[in-house]
């Protein structure tokens, strides 16, 4: 068993490590400019006691909607933060992202009471802003974001803007292809609401079903008017079969579409090897026939029977003499 002295030494070392390790971490956090931006508590159209994960504003075309953003500076130095609006977009995989460049939709409708706010150390600033919905705005969802920049860092909070009026949930499934070990397809949002699609996959072969997957929610937040190209893995795809693949995509609000595609699975490696073997047999057969023909051509011609012509002539002569 370890002695009391060794245990005491170990405790002293542990306390020393904790003391020397924790202090720099706190100091680094305080001076790293780890500011944050978030919706103000209790504000907006859908306030929440525990804070809001995003802004939600709704109004008719021509209305001006109000909310407040909170910028928190936990550091030991003042921090100047620049605020701006941005339009939303989809990544290639269908995730929510922000458009780069000058905004033309929701991002251009956001106006701040202060575009640059200086936040004192260990405090926060409340910055009011407005969303002015144009008279010509199309009803439906117009996602955007409030973006904050400071010290080479950027952070944002989503703005879910719903313009009052008729809404339509609609989508299409296009360009379905079954290739190798995957199925690729496009999903297009044809409506004016944000969609979270659900996918059902079915594949039928010559001798019956090959694939029948229950509907599952895709990791996609498809914005109005956007198209994304997705893939579905099919690791146990057949090696040799004629297949019809059927994709059914649904979403809330009654959105639904189905698309089919035919595919032939052929083991081209085996086919290429068999073709090469067959060509080898054909070549060998041609060589054998040509070789045999050449051997026959080299044989000498048959010689006529000795004395045959002379005997015929002699016999003919004797007939004339009689």
Helices and strands as residue ranges (DSSP letters): H 4-31, E 36-39, E 55-59, E 64-73, E 79-90, E 96-98, H 106-109, E 110-112, E 116-119, E 123-132, E 140-150, E 153-163, E 171-179, E 182-189, E 198-205, E 208-217, E 227-233, E 241-251, E 255-265, H 268-297, H 308-321
